[in-house]
Amino acid sequence: MITKQQKDYIIQLLQEGKDIPEDFKYQLFPTKQKEYELAYAGKMRKEDILANEDGVFPVPLQVEKVFNGNEYEAYEDDWKNMIVFGDNLQFLKTIYDNKDPLIKDKVKGKVKLIYIDPPFATTDEFQNKEGAKAYNDKKKGAEFVEFLRKRLIVAREILADDGSIYVHLDQKMSHYIKILMDEIFGKNQFKNEIVWHYGTYVGQTSRNFPRKHDTLFMYSKGQNFTFHPQRDGNPEADANYKRWLKYFNENSEIVGSNYPSEDSKFSGYVKRFRDDYGRDPLLDDDVILTVNGKLVDSVWDIQSVNPMSKERTNYPTQKPEELIERIIRASSNKGDIVLDFFGGSGSTMAVAEKLCRKWITCDLGKLAYFTIQKRILQIQNSKDLEDQKKKYGKKAKSFVTASLGSYDLAKTFELERKKYLEFVSGLFEIESKKHKISGFEFDGKKDNYPVIIYDYNTYKDSSINDNYLQDIHRNIGKKVGSRVYIVAPINFVDFVDDFVEIDDVKYYFLKIPYHIINELHKKPFVKVRQPQSKSRVNDIEEAVGFHFKRPPEVKAELKIEKDEIKIIIKSFKTTELQSDKTMEEKSYDNFETLSSVFVDKIYNGKSFEMDEAFFADELLPKKSKKKNNDEDVNLKDLSQVEIPLTKSEIGEQIMIICTDIYGNDFTQTFKV
């Protein structure tokens, strides 16, 4: 309860136009407690997450490439499937915000199925000399729970009212996430706990039963949801098949020309045929009964992806298409939107494509992004779901690749004025609304303050200098309040400072590329680091804010020998701003900032289709962990890195993408 003294204090603040302290939030707007809920450090209110009080806000999508036209069949409604590189919480909030022109009114509230396979918390959270640690012993456990909870809260808001979600977990986190799912979706919307028994080599264990299953929780958003019972595809396990074995044809059907007419149990199927067709079944084409195995229950025996399987992508944690197929068939229909915001190896998207569903995915890892892109571009060569001995044989339908939170500066300035206005409005959370103050036109509002989006194409020979500001100020004076925002390319702004103050009005410069003005943001911007080892691709990372790409400086060449081709990287230097680096990273040089090198060995001149990925820990000499080791390698002095390739696997062209730890790419094509 709020005391009279507190009420009077709040009224006084409101009358004076001052902000109410954060401490009053929970007293003015108390959270209604559930019957039970998970309590842990750092747990935010749902309302605050959706209001971007966590510092993570929607950011615009920037199209990388559209795969359309004659090669990739278009949808009748102009829909395009989507692969997004970026932080999935930012992406979910962009969908929830429903303003980005690429997805506006197309996705929010229309997603029929969400399947996610999030990272199961980090290895070091569970392993030490004594074995598994309790979650309340370390902060990382609570951080992971909140990491996933934020995403599930926003995901529920974009799910269709008749939609469902499946969350895939292992034994380390499933019990905690079950309680979260009850909080977010409601315990009455819990439909199934599915046990996936994946049947890999058991091995030897002496202190516990071998762990050979994952858990999937299925929840619906409402009481009316899509669900189609599934059968296991093994007719011989069906009781009806065993009873009437001699009557079934090769398609596991009993037809009008041969059925057990004297069996009283079968007479019900005959009656149903008469009711449907108005006659007795007599012909070979008159199908009375079809069996397709036993009804699938909540324990699924499905083999994990075999290391030698053609389905294998070499992405860690890849899930089998058979598992995803069962989920998509059960909880969606053709034409429905399927979303997987932990894209990983791309199994969800590949299966959704083959089952004629629309799909969207997101991942912040370059390996995942390139793995998914290749899998979709080459889907015609993958196995058919109906007959695994055959190839699927169809090219993917139209799709788009896009970046979110990490932008190409040149592409930004190539946008026509209208699209540029939309893009920067999304970037800086500007409400696009032209309005005039004392006859001067503004392009929008940010936090209810007027915004000018500088038209650098029209005024190419001008700049934002003292005369420009004085001219504006003479027109509008103090009628604008205490601040004005000006968005402009950095080379059009003559001021080094973040703002200039004239008569108590602050003119803030939102420069592109943007250098963060801390006082304007709830949290400092955080750039995701790309891993230097394949074993770390599923580490938990979160981005805050946005940045513009700064491609590294790379010198590379191709060396062709008798049976081998070598990619020689002679130097690799990041161009990342010092202000965006950690203290340790500021001393890095040469190859120390290399994350990975992705190679397309048969580049077709149109699209990058990754064949191999090489991470820094494979390419660079290992540093000794011992101090004062004379043989320790100084990577700053490393003269070159060699990547050997088998000559017989190489086409006429090779494309390489060299990525630094900040996610910036350098691309080069070699003719062989």
VENHU-V115896 format. One line per field, one symbol per residue. ss: DSSP state (~ for helix, > for strand, _ for the rest). Layout:
ss = ???
//
This chain:
ss = ___~~~~~~~~~~~~______~~~~~~~_________________~~~~~__________>>>>>>>_____________>>>>>__~~~~~~~~~~_____________>>>>>>______~~~_________~~~_~~~~~~~~~~~~~~~~~~~~>>>>>>>>>>>____~~~~~~~~~~~~_~~~>>>>>>>>_______________>>>>>>>>__________>___~~~_~~~~~_~~~_____>>>__>________~~~~~~~~~~~_________>>>>____>___>>>___________________~~~~~~~~~~~_____>>>>______~~~~~~~~___>>>>>>__~~~~~~~~~~~~_~~~_>_______>_______>>>>>>_>>_~~~~~~__~~~~~~~~~~~___>>>>>>>__>>>>>>>__>>>>>__________>_~~~~~~~~~~~~~~~__>>>>>>>~~~>_____>>>>__>>>>>>>>_____~~~_____>_______~~~_______>__>>____>>>>>>>>___>>>>>>>>>>____~~~____~~~__~~~~>>>>>>>___________>>>>~~~~_______________~~~___>>>>>>~~~___>>>>>>>>____>>>>>>>_
//
